């Protein structure tokens, strides 16, 4: 199942058979309150012209429901089940008008949860022509795309010689994690409202603005911390020699770490996972500058070494947490 491969889980499923009658009951309620009106053929409509839209059918003349009827019923059912303050509909921008109508109807029906309903409209994802393109045309099966990305991850990893010392089972887990990271991160880093072109080769680049680059940065830090030994050895160094002033690269990484809570809050408020992607890249690049400009394990000053290891540990934990919010797992070795 595609959702399982992507690591997506659902708390509850709503089927049309569960919401069909409920939606019709709410339409009847709206008729009684004057929100809806009935035409001579007995079909039920709502007039939204004063709101800049048009007239919308909510129930056919033979009493059968339309999509909006079922969505009305589902909205009520979700609130009844969970008492939610926010209900976010993640649906492509082809349905923008549909959700404008739905949200407006729920407000006119005076549902207490209506102000918390939000349509997270996202642009379409295009694929380049070639092997990522299906035989039938431009529509690509999700299973095929996931399989292609895992294969791309394997090819790239082998080309870079990053498979030494890993068992076959570990390699398969690595390819799977890298492939899904490349796919998810590349799509999520773009503003959801924008249409985008997904480039498989670019998405797997270990040196680009990609998920695998962030994962590689995390794995590098974990390798440093393993070589440093148990944290008690460097969290509280015995040799209390004078610590030099922090380097610009150290300050930059610390300041980037400090921004994390504010970034997450803003991403939540703006419904923008791309903010988290941008932060992951900023933090990974900041630590890599520190790694390239200053010695960590070979630093002779014990306090300076301890400070850098602490920065490394906090960076790794923050990257792991941020990636998990994007549905991306980390890898301990690469």
N, C-alpha and C positions, 0 to 999 in steps of 0.2 A: 504494500500500500504506500502511495506517495507520501502521505502525511507522516507515516512511521519512519520512512527513510529520511525525512527532513527533521525529525525529532519534534513534530507538532502533536500536541495532545489537546483534547477537548474535555471540558467538564460535563457537558451535556449536549445531546443532539436534539434538534427540533425538526420534526417531520411535518410535511404538509397536512397529513391526516390528523395531526394534533391541533392545528391552528385553523383549519378550514371553517369549522362551525363557529369557533370563537370570533373570527374576523367578521362573519356574517352577523353575529349578535351585536358587535360594536357598531356596525353599519346601521342596524335597526335603532340602536341607542342614539346615533347621530341624526337619524331621521326625526326622531322624537324631539330632539333639542334644536333642530333647525340647521345643523351644520351641513347636512346633506339634503338633497331634494330628489324627488322621483318624477321621471318623465312619463308620458302617456303609455309607453310600452312597458312600464314597470321597472325599467333600469334605474339605478341609483347613481347620482352624480354629486360632485362638489364644484362650486364655482369659485375659482381662485383668480379671476381676472383683476380684482381689486388689489391683489398681491403681486401683480406682474406676471402671473402664469396664465393658465387657461382653464377650461372645464375638464374635469377628470372623472372618468367612469370608475366607480368603486364596487359595483355589483351589476351583473348582466341582467337582462330582462327575464331570463329563465331562472334567475335566482342563484346562478353559479358565480363563484368568486373569480377575481382576477388577481394578478400578483400583488397589487397594493392591498387588497383585502387580507391576504394571508400575512403580509408584513405588519399590518395593523394588529392582527391577532397575536402574532409572535412578539411584538413589542410589549403588549400587555402581559403575555405569559412570562416573558423574561423578568419583568419587574415583579410579578407575583412570586416567582421562584427565588429571586435573589435580592430584591429590594435595592437595585443598583442605583447609584448616583450618576454614573456615566455609562452610555451604551454606544460603542464605537463600531460603525459599519465599515469594514475594510473591503471596498468594492471599486472596481475600475471606473474611470471617468466617463465611460459610455453610459453609466447609470446616474449621472449627476442630476438630471431633471427628475428622475423617479424619486430620488431621496429628498430633493427639495420639496416635492409634493408630500411625501410621507411625513417629514418633520413638521411641515406646516399643518397637516391634518391633525397630528397628535396634539399640537398646541391648541388648535381650535376645539378639540375634544376635551381640552383642559386637563390633560394628564399631568400629574405632578412631576413626572420624570421627563417630560418633553424637552425642557431646556438642556437636559444632560445628553440628549441624543446628538450624535455627530457622525457625519459621513466623511471618512478618511478616503478621499478620492485619489487614486493613483493612476499615473500614465501607463501606457502600454510599453511592453518590453519587446524590442525588435532584435532579431538575430541576423548575423551576416550570412550571406549565401555560402554554400559549401556543405561540408559534412554535418554541420549542426542543423541543416535544413532537412525536413522530412521529404519522403518521396512524393507525398500527396500535395505538397505546396509549402507554404511558409509556416504552417502550424507544426509545432514540435511537441512530441509526447514528453511529459515531465519525467517519466522513467528513463527515457532515452537521454534526456539532457543531464540528469543526475549521473547516469552511467558514463557519459562522455566526460563529465567534469572529473570523476574519480580516475578515469584513464589519463586525462591530461595531468592530473596531480602525480600519478605514478611516473609518467614519462618525464615530467619536469624534475622530479625528485631524483630519478636515476641519472639524468643528464648532469645534475649538480653534484652527484656522488654523495648524497646524504643518507645512504642506506646502510653504511658500515655498522656492524655490530648489532643489527636489529633482526629479530626472528621474523619468520614469515607472517605470523599472526600479528606482530607489532607493526609490520610494514603495511598490512592490509588495513589496520585501524588508522595508521597514519595517512594513507592515501584517501581513505573515506573522510577523515576529519578535514584534510586539506581541500579536497574536492568540494565538500559542502560549504566550507568556509569561503572559498573563492566565489561560489555561486551566490551565497547569501549576502556577503559583505559588498560585493560589486553592485548588487541591486539596491541594497539598503543605503549605500553611501550617497545615492542620488536623491535629490528632493523628490518625495513621492508623487508630486503633482506633475513632474516633468516626464515626457516620453524619453526613452533611453535606448541605446544600442548596446547589447550585451556582447562583449568580446571575450570568448573563452580563454584564448592565449594570454591576453592582457590581465585577466582576472586572477591568474595563477602565478603571476610574476612575484618572485620572492623579494624583489627590490622596488616594487611599485607601491602605489597606494591601494594595497590589497589586504584581504584577510590573511593569506599565508604569510605576508610580511609581518603582520602583527603577531601571528602565532610563532613565527621564527624568532621574533624579538623576545617573546615570553620564554621560549625554549632555551634561548641563549642565557637569559637571566637565571633560569632554573639550573642550568649547568654550572654557572658561576657559584650559586649558593651551595650546590652539592659539593663542589671542590673546596668551598670555604669551611665545610664541616658543620657540626651542630651549632645552632644559633647561640647557645650559651657561650661559645668560644669567642664570638665577636659582638654580641649585643652589649655585653659588659666587659670590655677588654681589661685585663689585669694591669697592663702597662699604661698608666694614666699620663702618657706623654702629652705635651701641649699640642692641641689640635690647630692646624693652620686654618686660615680663613677659607670659607667655601669658595670653590671655583665657580665662574659664571655658568658653566655647564651643570654643576650641581644645583645651583640656585634655580636655574631654568626648569630642571626636572622637578624640584620641590614645589615650585610655583604651579607647574602643570598638574601635579598631584593634588594640590590644594583646590584647583578649579573643579574637581570631579563632581562633588555634590551639586554645585550650581549648574553644571552641564546636564546632569540627569534631570534636575528639576525643570530646566528649560525644554529639554527634549520631551518630557511628559506634557508640559503645558502647551507645546506647539505640535504635538503628535508627530514628531520628527526623529525617527531613528537615525537619520543621516547625521544629526548632531553628535550622536554617540560614536559613529564611525569616524568622524573628523577628529574627535577627541582621542580615540584609540591611536590614530595615526600620529597625532601631535605628541602623545606620551611616548610612543615607541621610538619616534625620531629623536625626541629629546634625550631619552636614555641612551640611544645609540651614539649620540654626540658625546655624552659623558664617557661612554665605554671607549670611544676612539681617542678622546683627549686626555684621559687620566687612567692610570693603573688602578686596578681594584685589588686583586689578589696579591700582587707584588708590591703594594704600597708599604714602605717601611714604617711610616707613622701609624701606630696602632689605632689611634682615635680617628684619623682620616680614613683608614681602611674600614673601621667599624661604621662610620657615617655612610660611606659609599655602599657598603653591604646592606645597611638599613634602607637606603634609598632604593637599591635593587629589589629588596624584598617587598617593599611597599608598591613599587612599580609593577612587579609580577602579580601581586594580589589584585591590584586595581585593574590591570589588563584582563585578568581572568574574570573578574566581576563584570566588567563592561561588556566583554564578549558574550558572557552568559546571557545578558539582557538582549543581545541580538540573536540568541539561539545558536551561538557558535561555541564549540568546545575547544579547549586548549590542548596542546600536545607537549608532553614533558621532554621528549627527545626528538631531535631532527638531525 
